[in-house]
Amino acid sequence: MAASSAPAAFLLSYVEDEREMYGTALWAAGFLVSVFLDPVLALEQAFLRHPDVFVARLLQPGQPIDGVELTRRLRSDERTQRLGVVIITSHIEPSYRDAALGAGCDEYLLLPALPCDVVAAVRRAVGHRIGSSMRCSTRGGPIPIQTTA
């Protein structure tokens, strides 16, 4: 999928704190992170760049598609049908979970979630095994997170 040896993760959320907190945790866990506000742009970039995993908020207020439709589109295109998809949401109603899983997401994570929980869900979605340590941080220094509006 991603050309680099590090797995690529796309993170789509309208919540600034989530983008910063989860993006930082994914980067610290060894992922190359691209952060998006716009689901249509994120989808277009996924078709072009082939990330290993896509983390998306279920609801996307004011946007033409939500996390369920995004998942459907990722799964229906041969360029992205094999990437891991993690849906994050604060909605506990079974109908939301059923819709996301029915669209093809690998993980459905209820918020609020600790950054380590997001990293664990992402690792499961891409098939990485988690060691005995649940530490998220494995590297230090400035955080090169690519933010795309």
C-alpha positions in Angstrom: 0.0 0.0 0.0 2.2 2.9 1.2 5.6 3.1 -0.6 7.6 3.7 2.6 8.5 1.0 5.1 6.4 2.8 7.8 2.7 2.2 7.4 0.6 5.2 6.3 -2.4 6.3 8.3 -5.1 8.8 7.2 -7.0 10.5 10.0 -10.3 12.3 9.3 -11.9 14.3 12.1 -13.7 17.6 12.4 -12.5 17.8 16.1 -9.1 19.6 16.3 -8.1 18.0 19.6 -8.7 14.5 18.1 -6.6 15.3 15.1 -3.8 16.5 17.3 -4.0 13.8 20.0 -4.6 10.8 17.8 -2.3 12.0 15.0 0.5 12.4 17.5 -0.1 9.0 19.0 -0.2 7.3 15.6 3.0 9.1 14.6 4.7 8.1 17.9 3.6 4.5 17.2 5.5 4.5 13.8 2.8 5.6 11.3 3.2 8.2 8.7 0.2 10.4 9.4 -1.9 12.6 7.1 -4.7 14.5 8.8 -7.8 15.7 7.0 -10.9 17.9 7.7 -12.6 17.2 4.4 -13.9 13.7 3.7 -14.1 14.1 -0.1 -10.5 15.3 -0.2 -9.4 12.5 2.1 -11.1 10.0 -0.2 -9.5 11.4 -3.3 -6.1 11.3 -1.6 -6.7 7.7 -0.5 -7.2 6.7 -4.1 -4.0 8.4 -5.1 -1.7 7.6 -2.1 -3.0 4.2 -0.9 -2.6 4.5 2.8 -2.5 1.3 5.0 -5.3 2.5 7.3 -8.0 5.1 7.4 -9.4 6.4 10.7 -12.6 8.4 10.3 -15.2 10.0 12.5 -18.6 8.4 11.8 -20.4 11.8 11.5 -19.0 14.5 9.3 -21.2 17.6 10.0 -21.7 19.9 7.0 -20.0 17.4 4.6 -21.6 15.5 1.7 -20.5 12.1 3.0 -20.1 10.6 6.4 -17.8 7.8 7.7 -20.2 5.1 6.6 -20.4 6.3 3.0 -16.6 6.9 3.0 -16.1 3.3 4.1 -18.4 2.1 1.3 -16.5 4.0 -1.3 -13.1 2.8 0.0 -14.3 -0.8 0.0 -15.8 -0.5 -3.5 -12.6 0.7 -5.2 -9.9 -1.8 -5.9 -7.2 0.7 -5.0 -8.4 1.0 -1.4 -10.5 -2.1 -0.7 -7.8 -3.8 1.3 -6.8 -0.9 3.6 -7.8 -1.0 7.3 -10.8 1.2 8.3 -11.4 2.4 11.8 -14.5 4.3 12.6 -14.5 6.5 15.7 -17.7 7.9 17.2 -19.5 8.9 20.3 -22.7 7.3 19.1 -23.6 4.2 21.1 -26.8 3.2 19.2 -26.5 -0.2 17.6 -27.8 1.1 14.3 -24.7 3.2 13.8 -22.4 0.3 14.6 -24.4 -2.0 12.3 -24.2 0.6 9.5 -20.4 1.1 9.9 -19.7 -2.7 10.1 -22.1 -3.3 7.2 -20.1 -0.8 5.1 -17.0 -2.7 5.8 -15.1 -1.0 8.6 -12.7 -3.2 10.5 -12.9 -1.5 13.9 -15.7 0.6 15.5 -14.3 2.6 18.5 -16.5 4.5 20.9 -15.3 7.9 22.1 -13.9 9.2 24.2 -10.9 6.9 23.6 -7.4 7.1 24.9 -4.8 7.6 22.2 -3.4 4.1 23.0 -6.9 2.6 22.3 -6.9 4.3 18.9 -3.4 3.0 18.1 -4.4 -0.5 19.2 -7.5 -0.4 16.9 -5.4 0.8 14.0 -2.9 -1.9 14.6 -5.6 -4.5 14.6 -7.1 -3.1 11.4 -3.8 -3.4 9.6 -2.9 -6.7 11.1 -0.1 -5.7 13.4 0.2 -7.5 16.7 0.5 -5.5 19.8 3.2 -6.4 22.2 2.8 -6.7 25.9 3.5 -3.0 26.4 0.6 -0.6 25.6 3.0 2.4 25.4 2.1 4.6 22.4 5.3 6.5 22.2 8.2 4.8 20.5 10.0 7.7 19.0 10.7 11.3 19.9 11.4 14.7 18.3 9.2 17.0 16.2 6.0 15.5 14.9 5.8 15.6 11.1 2.0 15.3 10.7 0.7 16.4 7.3 -2.5 18.4 7.7 -4.7 18.7 4.7 -7.8 20.9 4.8 
